[in-house]
Amino acid sequence: MANILVVDDEDTVRNNLFELFAIQHTCHMAATAEQAIAYLSVEQYDVVVTDYQMPGLSGLDLLQHVQETQKETPVILISGLATKERAQQLIEMGAFDYVVKPFTLSEIEDVVNKALAHREELVKSEKEASPGS
């Protein structure tokens, strides 16, 4: 069972994603990046799914925080404002993927499952590379 953090200032999106992922995983919700950072300070997450544009800190700010504190945790950004160029920029900046709103639940579930598999491989590789494992 994975530990997933869903961050979105829109209640409907946040609640729908929570309901989708909470069936099979431990899932926490945050309405702001600031709230998400508070969760990240006490909890390790396997995947973070965050809106790109929010009041206060953005999803990009949250991505940078996760890269500094939980570098093996994939971050998936979601937004209604998207271009292929912007998506590529965000992936180059370290995002695992970028999903455009509106999206289907199966689409976001597929991306999260890919991110979970990616994280599992990273963790496995790190364990194999570290001495004494």
Stockholm file with secondary structure:
# STOCKHOLM 1.0

chainA/1-133         MANILVVDDEDTVRNNLFELFAIQHTCHMAATAEQAIAYLSVEQYDVVVTDYQMPGLSGLDLLQHVQETQKETPVILISGLATKERAQQLIEMGAFDYVVKPFTLSEIEDVVNKALAHREELVKSEKEASPGS
#=GR chainA/1-133 SS CCEEEEECSCHHHHHHHHHHHHTTSEEEEESSHHHHHHHHTTCCCSEEEEESCCSSSCHHHHHHHHHHHCTTSCEEEEESSCCHHHHHHHHHTTCSEEEESSCCHHHHHHHHHHHHHHHHHHHHHHHHHSTTC
#=GC SS_cons         CCEEEEECSCHHHHHHHHHHHHTTSEEEEESSHHHHHHHHTTCCCSEEEEESCCSSSCHHHHHHHHHHHCTTSCEEEEESSCCHHHHHHHHHTTCSEEEESSCCHHHHHHHHHHHHHHHHHHHHHHHHHSTTC
//
